[in-house]
Amino acid sequence: MIKILALFLLLPLVELALLIEIGSHIGTLATVALILATGALGAFLARSQGLEVLRRLQADTAAGRLPAAPLVDGVIILLAGAVLLTPGVLTDILGFLCLVPAFRQFLKAMLWRKLRHWVEQNRVQVSVNL
């Protein structure tokens, strides 16, 4: 709970401080243009990568495979698009990183390890109904 509270309180403060600092160096108009440009570029990249993930999802489904990897990629890309639309330097860096396939692979590996750990500790239970 404290981590989430810190995220919602500290992150906006740090983002605001960074934007003010950047604005003092490059000017207000340039800072606003930077925010708009990263948002537009992020939306474009998230859309194009999202469509690619949708094609992979459809191909896996058509082949009778469980599309787990494309689904996780899709969630990461969706989150990347959301944080890229949010004004801020740190969130933009995180968002653009999430659009890099190699970084997504790294994130997925971390998520699978964490999920496996939670299942082993009985913090999460997984059941399959057919």
N, CA, C and O atoms as a GROMACS GRO file, in nm:
protein
  520
    1MET      N    1   0.082  -0.120   0.000
    1MET     CA    2   0.000   0.000   0.000
    1MET      C    3   0.087   0.126   0.000
    1MET      O    4   0.055   0.223  -0.068
    2ILE      N    5   0.196   0.122   0.076
    2ILE     CA    6   0.284   0.238   0.084
    2ILE      C    7   0.352   0.263  -0.050
    2ILE      O    8   0.374   0.378  -0.088
    3LYS      N    9   0.385   0.155  -0.122
    3LYS     CA   10   0.448   0.170  -0.252
    3LYS      C   11   0.355   0.241  -0.350
    3LYS      O   12   0.397   0.328  -0.426
    4ILE      N   13   0.228   0.204  -0.346
    4ILE     CA   14   0.130   0.267  -0.435
    4ILE      C   15   0.111   0.413  -0.398
    4ILE      O   16   0.103   0.500  -0.485
    5LEU      N   17   0.103   0.442  -0.269
    5LEU     CA   18   0.089   0.579  -0.222
    5LEU      C   19   0.209   0.662  -0.264
    5LEU      O   20   0.193   0.775  -0.311
    6ALA      N   21   0.328   0.607  -0.249
    6ALA     CA   22   0.450   0.678  -0.290
    6ALA      C   23   0.448   0.702  -0.441
    6ALA      O   24   0.487   0.809  -0.487
    7LEU      N   25   0.404   0.602  -0.516
    7LEU     CA   26   0.397   0.616  -0.661
    7LEU      C   27   0.306   0.731  -0.702
    7LEU      O   28   0.342   0.811  -0.788
    8PHE      N   29   0.189   0.740  -0.639
    8PHE     CA   30   0.092   0.842  -0.677
    8PHE      C   31   0.124   0.980  -0.619
    8PHE      O   32   0.072   1.080  -0.668
    9LEU      N   33   0.207   0.986  -0.517
    9LEU     CA   34   0.244   1.115  -0.459
    9LEU      C   35   0.380   1.163  -0.507
    9LEU      O   36   0.396   1.279  -0.546
   10LEU      N   37   0.479   1.075  -0.502
   10LEU     CA   38   0.615   1.116  -0.534
   10LEU      C   39   0.640   1.129  -0.684
   10LEU      O   40   0.707   1.223  -0.728
   11LEU      N   41   0.588   1.038  -0.762
   11LEU     CA   42   0.613   1.042  -0.906
   11LEU      C   43   0.564   1.174  -0.968
   11LEU      O   44   0.640   1.237  -1.041
   12PRO      N   45   0.441   1.219  -0.942
   12PRO     CA   46   0.400   1.347  -1.000
   12PRO      C   47   0.487   1.464  -0.953
   12PRO      O   48   0.512   1.557  -1.030
   13LEU      N   49   0.531   1.461  -0.828
   13LEU     CA   50   0.618   1.568  -0.780
   13LEU      C   51   0.752   1.569  -0.852
   13LEU      O   52   0.801   1.675  -0.892
   14VAL      N   53   0.810   1.452  -0.870
   14VAL     CA   54   0.937   1.442  -0.942
   14VAL      C   55   0.919   1.483  -1.088
   14VAL      O   56   1.001   1.555  -1.143
   15GLU      N   57   0.810   1.437  -1.150
   15GLU     CA   58   0.782   1.474  -1.290
   15GLU      C   59   0.766   1.625  -1.304
   15GLU      O   60   0.820   1.685  -1.396
   16LEU      N   61   0.693   1.685  -1.213
   16LEU     CA   62   0.672   1.830  -1.218
   16LEU      C   63   0.805   1.904  -1.201
   16LEU      O   64   0.831   2.000  -1.274
   17ALA      N   65   0.887   1.861  -1.107
   17ALA     CA   66   1.017   1.924  -1.086
   17ALA      C   67   1.104   1.912  -1.212
   17ALA      O   68   1.170   2.008  -1.251
   18LEU      N   69   1.104   1.795  -1.273
   18LEU     CA   70   1.182   1.777  -1.396
   18LEU      C   71   1.131   1.866  -1.509
   18LEU      O   72   1.211   1.926  -1.582
   19LEU      N   73   1.000   1.874  -1.525
   19LEU     CA   74   0.944   1.959  -1.630
   19LEU      C   75   0.977   2.106  -1.606
   19LEU      O   76   1.006   2.180  -1.701
   20ILE      N   77   0.972   2.149  -1.481
   20ILE     CA   78   1.007   2.287  -1.449
   20ILE      C   79   1.154   2.312  -1.480
   20ILE      O   80   1.189   2.416  -1.537
   21GLU      N   81   1.239   2.218  -1.444
   21GLU     CA   82   1.383   2.232  -1.470
   21GLU      C   83   1.410   2.235  -1.622
   21GLU      O   84   1.488   2.317  -1.669
   22ILE      N   85   1.347   2.145  -1.695
   22ILE     CA   86   1.364   2.143  -1.841
   22ILE      C   87   1.313   2.274  -1.900
   22ILE      O   88   1.377   2.333  -1.988
   23GLY      N   89   1.198   2.319  -1.852
   23GLY     CA   90   1.141   2.444  -1.902
   23GLY      C   91   1.231   2.563  -1.876
   23GLY      O   92   1.237   2.656  -1.957
   24SER      N   93   1.303   2.562  -1.763
   24SER     CA   94   1.393   2.673  -1.734
   24SER      C   95   1.514   2.673  -1.827
   24SER      O   96   1.577   2.778  -1.848
   25HIS      N   97   1.548   2.557  -1.884
   25HIS     CA   98   1.663   2.549  -1.974
   25HIS      C   99   1.625   2.570  -2.120
   25HIS      O  100   1.698   2.637  -2.194
   26ILE      N  101   1.514   2.514  -2.162
   26ILE     CA  102   1.479   2.523  -2.305
   26ILE      C  103   1.359   2.613  -2.332
   26ILE      O  104   1.328   2.641  -2.448
   27GLY      N  105   1.292   2.659  -2.229
   27GLY     CA  106   1.177   2.748  -2.247
   27GLY      C  107   1.045   2.674  -2.236
   27GLY      O  108   1.036   2.553  -2.255
   28THR      N  109   0.943   2.752  -2.207
   28THR     CA  110   0.809   2.696  -2.186
   28THR      C  111   0.752   2.636  -2.312
   28THR      O  112   0.702   2.523  -2.311
   29LEU      N  113   0.758   2.710  -2.422
   29LEU     CA  114   0.702   2.660  -2.548
   29LEU      C  115   0.770   2.532  -2.594
   29LEU      O  116   0.704   2.439  -2.640
   30ALA      N  117   0.901   2.527  -2.583
   30ALA     CA  118   0.975   2.407  -2.624
   30ALA      C  119   0.939   2.288  -2.534
   30ALA      O  120   0.930   2.175  -2.580
   31THR      N  121   0.918   2.316  -2.405
   31THR     CA  122   0.880   2.208  -2.313
   31THR      C  123   0.742   2.155  -2.347
   31THR      O  124   0.720   2.034  -2.347
   32VAL      N  125   0.648   2.245  -2.375
   32VAL     CA  126   0.513   2.203  -2.415
   32VAL      C  127   0.519   2.125  -2.546
   32VAL      O  128   0.451   2.024  -2.561
   33ALA      N  129   0.601   2.172  -2.640
   33ALA     CA  130   0.616   2.100  -2.767
   33ALA      C  131   0.675   1.961  -2.745
   33ALA      O  132   0.634   1.865  -2.809
   34LEU      N  133   0.770   1.951  -2.654
   34LEU     CA  134   0.830   1.822  -2.621
   34LEU      C  135   0.726   1.726  -2.564
   34LEU      O  136   0.722   1.609  -2.601
   35ILE      N  137   0.643   1.775  -2.475
   35ILE     CA  138   0.536   1.694  -2.415
   35ILE      C  139   0.439   1.646  -2.522
   35ILE      O  140   0.402   1.528  -2.525
   36LEU      N  141   0.398   1.738  -2.611
   36LEU     CA  142   0.305   1.700  -2.717
   36LEU      C  143   0.368   1.603  -2.816
   36LEU      O  144   0.303   1.509  -2.862
   37ALA      N  145   0.495   1.626  -2.850
   37ALA     CA  146   0.564   1.538  -2.946
   37ALA      C  147   0.580   1.397  -2.890
   37ALA      O  148   0.556   1.300  -2.962
   38THR      N  149   0.621   1.384  -2.764
   38THR     CA  150   0.637   1.250  -2.707
   38THR      C  151   0.503   1.180  -2.696
   38THR      O  152   0.494   1.058  -2.714
   39GLY      N  153   0.397   1.255  -2.666
   39GLY     CA  154   0.264   1.195  -2.660
   39GLY      C  155   0.219   1.144  -2.795
   39GLY      O  156   0.166   1.033  -2.807
   40ALA      N  157   0.239   1.226  -2.899
   40ALA     CA  158   0.198   1.187  -3.034
   40ALA      C  159   0.282   1.069  -3.085
   40ALA      O  160   0.228   0.973  -3.140
   41LEU      N  161   0.414   1.078  -3.067
   41LEU     CA  162   0.501   0.969  -3.111
   41LEU      C  163   0.469   0.840  -3.036
   41LEU      O  164   0.464   0.732  -3.095
   42GLY      N  165   0.447   0.852  -2.906
   42GLY     CA  166   0.413   0.735  -2.826
   42GLY      C  167   0.283   0.671  -2.869
   42GLY      O  168   0.272   0.549  -2.877
   43ALA      N  169   0.182   0.755  -2.898
   43ALA     CA  170   0.053   0.701  -2.943
   43ALA      C  171   0.069   0.628  -3.077
   43ALA      O  172   0.011   0.521  -3.096
   44PHE      N  173   0.147   0.686  -3.168
   44PHE     CA  174   0.171   0.623  -3.298
   44PHE      C  175   0.242   0.489  -3.282
   44PHE      O  176   0.201   0.388  -3.340
   45LEU      N  177   0.351   0.488  -3.202
   45LEU     CA  178   0.427   0.364  -3.183
   45LEU      C  179   0.343   0.258  -3.111
   45LEU      O  180   0.347   0.140  -3.147
   46ALA      N  181   0.267   0.300  -3.010
   46ALA     CA  182   0.183   0.204  -2.937
   46ALA      C  183   0.078   0.145  -3.030
   46ALA      O  184   0.048   0.025  -3.022
   47ARG      N  185   0.021   0.227  -3.117
   47ARG     CA  186  -0.080   0.178  -3.210
   47ARG      C  187  -0.020   0.077  -3.307
   47ARG      O  188  -0.076  -0.031  -3.328
   48SER      N  189   0.095   0.111  -3.366
   48SER     CA  190   0.154   0.020  -3.464
   48SER      C  191   0.199  -0.110  -3.399
   48SER      O  192   0.179  -0.218  -3.456
   49GLN      N  193   0.259  -0.102  -3.282
   49GLN     CA  194   0.301  -0.226  -3.214
   49GLN      C  195   0.181  -0.303  -3.162
   49GLN      O  196   0.182  -0.426  -3.160
   50GLY      N  197   0.078  -0.233  -3.122
   50GLY     CA  198  -0.045  -0.300  -3.077
   50GLY      C  199  -0.108  -0.379  -3.190
   50GLY      O  200  -0.158  -0.489  -3.169
   51LEU      N  201  -0.107  -0.322  -3.310
   51LEU     CA  202  -0.162  -0.395  -3.426
   51LEU      C  203  -0.079  -0.520  -3.458
   51LEU      O  204  -0.135  -0.623  -3.494
   52GLU      N  205   0.053  -0.510  -3.444
   52GLU     CA  206   0.139  -0.626  -3.465
   52GLU      C  207   0.109  -0.735  -3.363
   52GLU      O  208   0.104  -0.853  -3.397
   53VAL      N  209   0.090  -0.695  -3.238
   53VAL     CA  210   0.057  -0.792  -3.133
   53VAL      C  211  -0.080  -0.855  -3.161
   53VAL      O  212  -0.100  -0.974  -3.137
   54LEU      N  213  -0.172  -0.776  -3.211
   54LEU     CA  214  -0.304  -0.830  -3.247
   54LEU      C  215  -0.292  -0.935  -3.356
   54LEU      O  216  -0.361  -1.038  -3.352
   55ARG      N  217  -0.206  -0.912  -3.455
   55ARG     CA  218  -0.184  -1.012  -3.561
   55ARG      C  219  -0.125  -1.141  -3.503
   55ARG      O  220  -0.166  -1.251  -3.540
   56ARG      N  221  -0.029  -1.126  -3.410
   56ARG     CA  222   0.030  -1.244  -3.347
   56ARG      C  223  -0.073  -1.319  -3.264
   56ARG      O  224  -0.076  -1.442  -3.263
   57LEU      N  225  -0.158  -1.245  -3.196
   57LEU     CA  226  -0.263  -1.305  -3.114
   57LEU      C  227  -0.359  -1.386  -3.202
   57LEU      O  228  -0.396  -1.498  -3.169
   58GLN      N  229  -0.398  -1.327  -3.315
   58GLN     CA  230  -0.488  -1.396  -3.407
   58GLN      C  231  -0.422  -1.519  -3.468
   58GLN      O  232  -0.487  -1.622  -3.484
   59ALA      N  233  -0.293  -1.510  -3.500
   59ALA     CA  234  -0.221  -1.624  -3.558
   59ALA      C  235  -0.211  -1.738  -3.457
   59ALA      O  236  -0.232  -1.854  -3.491
   60ASP      N  237  -0.178  -1.705  -3.332
   60ASP     CA  238  -0.170  -1.808  -3.228
   60ASP      C  239  -0.305  -1.873  -3.205
   60ASP      O  240  -0.314  -1.995  -3.191
   61THR      N  241  -0.409  -1.793  -3.201
   61THR     CA  242  -0.544  -1.847  -3.179
   61THR      C  243  -0.585  -1.936  -3.295
   61THR      O  244  -0.641  -2.044  -3.274
   62ALA      N  245  -0.559  -1.892  -3.417
   62ALA     CA  246  -0.594  -1.971  -3.536
   62ALA      C  247  -0.518  -2.103  -3.539
   62ALA      O  248  -0.569  -2.203  -3.588
   63ALA      N  249  -0.395  -2.103  -3.485
   63ALA     CA  250  -0.315  -2.225  -3.484
   63ALA      C  251  -0.347  -2.313  -3.364
   63ALA      O  252  -0.289  -2.421  -3.349
   64GLY      N  253  -0.439  -2.269  -3.279
   64GLY     CA  254  -0.478  -2.348  -3.164
   64GLY      C  255  -0.382  -2.337  -3.046
   64GLY      O  256  -0.386  -2.418  -2.954
   65ARG      N  257  -0.296  -2.235  -3.048
   65ARG     CA  258  -0.202  -2.214  -2.938
   65ARG      C  259  -0.259  -2.111  -2.841
   65ARG      O  260  -0.335  -2.022  -2.880
   66LEU      N  261  -0.222  -2.125  -2.715
   66LEU     CA  262  -0.262  -2.027  -2.615
   66LEU      C  263  -0.181  -1.900  -2.639
   66LEU      O  264  -0.058  -1.904  -2.636
   67PRO      N  265  -0.246  -1.786  -2.663
   67PRO     CA  266  -0.173  -1.664  -2.698
   67PRO      C  267  -0.126  -1.585  -2.574
   67PRO      O  268  -0.150  -1.465  -2.565
   68ALA      N  269  -0.061  -1.653  -2.481
   68ALA     CA  270  -0.020  -1.588  -2.356
   68ALA      C  271   0.081  -1.476  -2.380
   68ALA      O  272   0.064  -1.366  -2.328
   69ALA      N  273   0.184  -1.503  -2.458
   69ALA     CA  274   0.290  -1.402  -2.481
   69ALA      C  275   0.233  -1.278  -2.551
   69ALA      O  276   0.261  -1.166  -2.508
   70PRO      N  277   0.155  -1.294  -2.660
   70PRO     CA  278   0.098  -1.174  -2.722
   70PRO      C  279   0.003  -1.097  -2.629
   70PRO      O  280  -0.005  -0.975  -2.636
   71LEU      N  281  -0.069  -1.169  -2.542
   71LEU     CA  282  -0.158  -1.100  -2.448
   71LEU      C  283  -0.078  -1.014  -2.350
   71LEU      O  284  -0.115  -0.900  -2.322
   72VAL      N  285   0.030  -1.068  -2.299
   72VAL     CA  286   0.115  -0.992  -2.206
   72VAL      C  287   0.179  -0.874  -2.279
   72VAL      O  288   0.184  -0.764  -2.226
   73ASP      N  289   0.227  -0.898  -2.402
   73ASP     CA  290   0.280  -0.788  -2.483
   73ASP      C  291   0.176  -0.679  -2.501
   73ASP      O  292   0.206  -0.560  -2.489
   74GLY      N  293   0.054  -0.719  -2.529
   74GLY     CA  294  -0.055  -0.623  -2.548
   74GLY      C  295  -0.081  -0.539  -2.425
   74GLY      O  296  -0.102  -0.418  -2.435
   75VAL      N  297  -0.080  -0.601  -2.309
   75VAL     CA  298  -0.101  -0.527  -2.184
   75VAL      C  299   0.013  -0.429  -2.161
   75VAL      O  300  -0.010  -0.315  -2.122
   76ILE      N  301   0.137  -0.473  -2.184
   76ILE     CA  302   0.253  -0.385  -2.165
   76ILE      C  303   0.246  -0.267  -2.263
   76ILE      O  304   0.273  -0.153  -2.224
   77ILE      N  305   0.210  -0.292  -2.388
   77ILE     CA  306   0.199  -0.185  -2.486
   77ILE      C  307   0.086  -0.089  -2.449
   77ILE      O  308   0.100   0.032  -2.466
   78LEU      N  309  -0.025  -0.142  -2.400
   78LEU     CA  310  -0.136  -0.057  -2.356
   78LEU      C  311  -0.093   0.034  -2.242
   78LEU      O  312  -0.124   0.154  -2.241
   79LEU      N  313  -0.022  -0.022  -2.146
   79LEU     CA  314   0.029   0.060  -2.035
   79LEU      C  315   0.131   0.162  -2.085
   79LEU      O  316   0.134   0.275  -2.038
   80ALA      N  317   0.215   0.122  -2.181
   80ALA     CA  318   0.313   0.215  -2.238
   80ALA      C  319   0.242   0.332  -2.304
   80ALA      O  320   0.282   0.447  -2.286
   81GLY      N  321   0.137   0.304  -2.379
   81GLY     CA  322   0.061   0.411  -2.444
   81GLY      C  323  -0.001   0.505  -2.342
   81GLY      O  324  -0.003   0.626  -2.362
   82ALA      N  325  -0.051   0.449  -2.233
   82ALA     CA  326  -0.112   0.532  -2.129
   82ALA      C  327  -0.010   0.623  -2.062
   82ALA      O  328  -0.037   0.742  -2.042
   83VAL      N  329   0.107   0.570  -2.028
   83VAL     CA  330   0.206   0.655  -1.962
   83VAL      C  331   0.270   0.754  -2.059
   83VAL      O  332   0.315   0.860  -2.018
   84LEU      N  333   0.274   0.720  -2.189
   84LEU     CA  334   0.328   0.816  -2.286
   84LEU      C  335   0.233   0.933  -2.308
   84LEU      O  336   0.278   1.042  -2.345
   85LEU      N  337   0.105   0.913  -2.287
   85LEU     CA  338   0.010   1.022  -2.299
   85LEU      C  339   0.010   1.111  -2.175
   85LEU      O  340  -0.044   1.222  -2.177
   86THR      N  341   0.069   1.062  -2.067
   86THR     CA  342   0.079   1.138  -1.943
   86THR      C  343   0.202   1.228  -1.952
   86THR      O  344   0.311   1.179  -1.982
   87PRO      N  345   0.186   1.358  -1.927
   87PRO     CA  346   0.303   1.446  -1.936
   87PRO      C  347   0.407   1.410  -1.830
   87PRO      O  348   0.374   1.393  -1.712
   88GLY      N  349   0.530   1.399  -1.872
   88GLY     CA  350   0.637   1.371  -1.778
   88GLY      C  351   0.755   1.306  -1.845
   88GLY      O  352   0.740   1.238  -1.947
   89VAL      N  353   0.871   1.327  -1.789
   89VAL     CA  354   0.994   1.277  -1.846
   89VAL      C  355   1.015   1.130  -1.808
   89VAL      O  356   1.043   1.047  -1.894
   90LEU      N  357   1.002   1.099  -1.681
   90LEU     CA  358   1.025   0.961  -1.635
   90LEU      C  359   0.922   0.865  -1.693
   90LEU      O  360   0.956   0.754  -1.734
   91THR      N  361   0.796   0.908  -1.697
   91THR     CA  362   0.693   0.821  -1.753
   91THR      C  363   0.715   0.801  -1.903
   91THR      O  364   0.688   0.693  -1.956
   92ASP      N  365   0.764   0.905  -1.972
   92ASP     CA  366   0.794   0.890  -2.114
   92ASP      C  367   0.908   0.791  -2.136
   92ASP      O  368   0.901   0.708  -2.226
   93ILE      N  369   1.011   0.800  -2.054
   93ILE     CA  370   1.123   0.705  -2.066
   93ILE      C  371   1.072   0.562  -2.045
   93ILE      O  372   1.105   0.472  -2.122
   94LEU      N  373   0.993   0.542  -1.940
   94LEU     CA  374   0.938   0.409  -1.913
   94LEU      C  375   0.849   0.364  -2.027
   94LEU      O  376   0.856   0.248  -2.070
   95GLY      N  377   0.764   0.453  -2.077
   95GLY     CA  378   0.674   0.418  -2.187
   95GLY      C  379   0.748   0.378  -2.312
   95GLY      O  380   0.716   0.277  -2.375
   96PHE      N  381   0.850   0.457  -2.350
   96PHE     CA  382   0.928   0.422  -2.469
   96PHE      C  383   1.005   0.292  -2.450
   96PHE      O  384   1.017   0.213  -2.543
   97LEU      N  385   1.056   0.270  -2.329
   97LEU     CA  386   1.124   0.142  -2.302
   97LEU      C  387   1.030   0.024  -2.321
   97LEU      O  388   1.068  -0.079  -2.375
   98CYS      N  389   0.906   0.041  -2.277
   98CYS     CA  390   0.808  -0.068  -2.290
   98CYS      C  391   0.771  -0.096  -2.436
   98CYS      O  392   0.717  -0.202  -2.467
   99LEU      N  393   0.800  -0.002  -2.524
   99LEU     CA  394   0.773  -0.024  -2.666
   99LEU      C  395   0.889  -0.092  -2.738
   99LEU      O  396   0.878  -0.128  -2.855
  100VAL      N  397   1.001  -0.110  -2.668
  100VAL     CA  398   1.117  -0.180  -2.725
  100VAL      C  399   1.097  -0.330  -2.699
  100VAL      O  400   1.089  -0.371  -2.583
  101PRO      N  401   1.089  -0.411  -2.805
  101PRO     CA  402   1.062  -0.554  -2.786
  101PRO      C  403   1.158  -0.624  -2.689
  101PRO      O  404   1.115  -0.709  -2.612
  102ALA      N  405   1.285  -0.591  -2.692
  102ALA     CA  406   1.382  -0.656  -2.601
  102ALA      C  407   1.350  -0.622  -2.456
  102ALA      O  408   1.361  -0.708  -2.368
  103PHE      N  409   1.310  -0.499  -2.429
  103PHE     CA  410   1.274  -0.459  -2.293
  103PHE      C  411   1.145  -0.529  -2.250
  103PHE      O  412   1.130  -0.569  -2.134
  104ARG      N  413   1.051  -0.544  -2.344
  104ARG     CA  414   0.927  -0.617  -2.313
  104ARG      C  415   0.958  -0.762  -2.277
  104ARG      O  416   0.898  -0.817  -2.184
  105GLN      N  417   1.052  -0.824  -2.349
  105GLN     CA  418   1.092  -0.962  -2.317
  105GLN      C  419   1.147  -0.968  -2.175
  105GLN      O  420   1.115  -1.059  -2.099
  106PHE      N  421   1.231  -0.871  -2.140
  106PHE     CA  422   1.287  -0.863  -2.005
  106PHE      C  423   1.175  -0.848  -1.902
  106PHE      O  424   1.175  -0.917  -1.800
  107LEU      N  425   1.079  -0.760  -1.928
  107LEU     CA  426   0.967  -0.740  -1.836
  107LEU      C  427   0.883  -0.867  -1.822
  107LEU      O  428   0.843  -0.905  -1.712
  108LYS      N  429   0.857  -0.932  -1.936
  108LYS     CA  430   0.778  -1.056  -1.930
  108LYS      C  431   0.849  -1.163  -1.848
  108LYS      O  432   0.785  -1.234  -1.770
  109ALA      N  433   0.980  -1.176  -1.866
  109ALA     CA  434   1.055  -1.275  -1.788
  109ALA      C  435   1.046  -1.243  -1.638
  109ALA      O  436   1.029  -1.332  -1.556
  110MET      N  437   1.057  -1.114  -1.605
  110MET     CA  438   1.044  -1.074  -1.464
  110MET      C  439   0.904  -1.105  -1.410
  110MET      O  440   0.889  -1.154  -1.298
  111LEU      N  441   0.802  -1.075  -1.490
  111LEU     CA  442   0.663  -1.100  -1.448
  111LEU      C  443   0.636  -1.249  -1.429
  111LEU      O  444   0.570  -1.288  -1.333
  112TRP      N  445   0.688  -1.333  -1.521
  112TRP     CA  446   0.668  -1.478  -1.509
  112TRP      C  447   0.736  -1.531  -1.383
  112TRP      O  448   0.680  -1.615  -1.312
  113ARG      N  449   0.859  -1.482  -1.357
  113ARG     CA  450   0.930  -1.525  -1.235
  113ARG      C  451   0.852  -1.485  -1.111
  113ARG      O  452   0.839  -1.564  -1.017
  114LYS      N  453   0.801  -1.363  -1.110
  114LYS     CA  454   0.725  -1.313  -0.995
  114LYS      C  455   0.596  -1.395  -0.978
  114LYS      O  456   0.561  -1.433  -0.866
  115LEU      N  457   0.527  -1.422  -1.086
  115LEU     CA  458   0.405  -1.502  -1.079
  115LEU      C  459   0.435  -1.642  -1.028
  115LEU      O  460   0.363  -1.695  -0.943
  116ARG      N  461   0.542  -1.702  -1.080
  116ARG     CA  462   0.581  -1.836  -1.035
  116ARG      C  463   0.610  -1.835  -0.884
  116ARG      O  464   0.570  -1.926  -0.812
  117HIS      N  465   0.679  -1.732  -0.838
  117HIS     CA  466   0.712  -1.717  -0.697
  117HIS      C  467   0.585  -1.705  -0.613
  117HIS      O  468   0.573  -1.768  -0.507
  118TRP      N  469   0.489  -1.625  -0.660
  118TRP     CA  470   0.363  -1.609  -0.587
  118TRP      C  471   0.284  -1.740  -0.582
  118TRP      O  472   0.223  -1.772  -0.480
  119VAL      N  473   0.286  -1.815  -0.693
  119VAL     CA  474   0.215  -1.943  -0.695
  119VAL      C  475   0.282  -2.040  -0.598
  119VAL      O  476   0.212  -2.110  -0.524
  120GLU      N  477   0.415  -2.043  -0.596
  120GLU     CA  478   0.486  -2.132  -0.504
  120GLU      C  479   0.460  -2.097  -0.359
  120GLU      O  480   0.461  -2.185  -0.273
  121GLN      N  481   0.438  -1.971  -0.330
  121GLN     CA  482   0.409  -1.926  -0.193
  121GLN      C  483   0.260  -1.932  -0.161
  121GLN      O  484   0.218  -1.892  -0.052
  122ASN      N  485   0.179  -1.980  -0.255
  122ASN     CA  486   0.034  -1.985  -0.240
  122ASN      C  487  -0.029  -1.847  -0.220
  122ASN      O  488  -0.134  -1.835  -0.158
  123ARG      N  489   0.036  -1.744  -0.272
  123ARG     CA  490  -0.022  -1.610  -0.268
  123ARG      C  491  -0.119  -1.591  -0.384
  123ARG      O  492  -0.210  -1.509  -0.378
  124VAL      N  493  -0.097  -1.671  -0.490
  124VAL     CA  494  -0.184  -1.670  -0.608
  124VAL      C  495  -0.214  -1.814  -0.643
  124VAL      O  496  -0.125  -1.898  -0.644
  125GLN      N  497  -0.339  -1.842  -0.673
  125GLN     CA  498  -0.375  -1.976  -0.715
  125GLN      C  499  -0.420  -1.971  -0.860
  125GLN      O  500  -0.495  -1.882  -0.901
  126VAL      N  501  -0.375  -2.067  -0.936
  126VAL     CA  502  -0.409  -2.074  -1.078
  126VAL      C  503  -0.490  -2.200  -1.100
  126VAL      O  504  -0.449  -2.309  -1.060
  127SER      N  505  -0.606  -2.184  -1.165
  127SER     CA  506  -0.685  -2.301  -1.200
  127SER      C  507  -0.728  -2.288  -1.346
  127SER      O  508  -0.749  -2.178  -1.397
  128VAL      N  509  -0.739  -2.402  -1.410
  128VAL     CA  510  -0.778  -2.403  -1.550
  128VAL      C  511  -0.907  -2.481  -1.560
  128VAL      O  512  -0.916  -2.596  -1.519
  129ASN      N  513  -1.008  -2.415  -1.616
  129ASN     CA  514  -1.137  -2.480  -1.640
  129ASN      C  515  -1.152  -2.503  -1.790
  129ASN      O  516  -1.147  -2.408  -1.869
  130LEU      N  517  -1.171  -2.624  -1.827
  130LEU     CA  518  -1.188  -2.656  -1.969
  130LEU      C  519  -1.330  -2.687  -2.002
  130LEU      O  520  -1.362  -2.716  -2.117
   0.00000   0.00000   0.00000
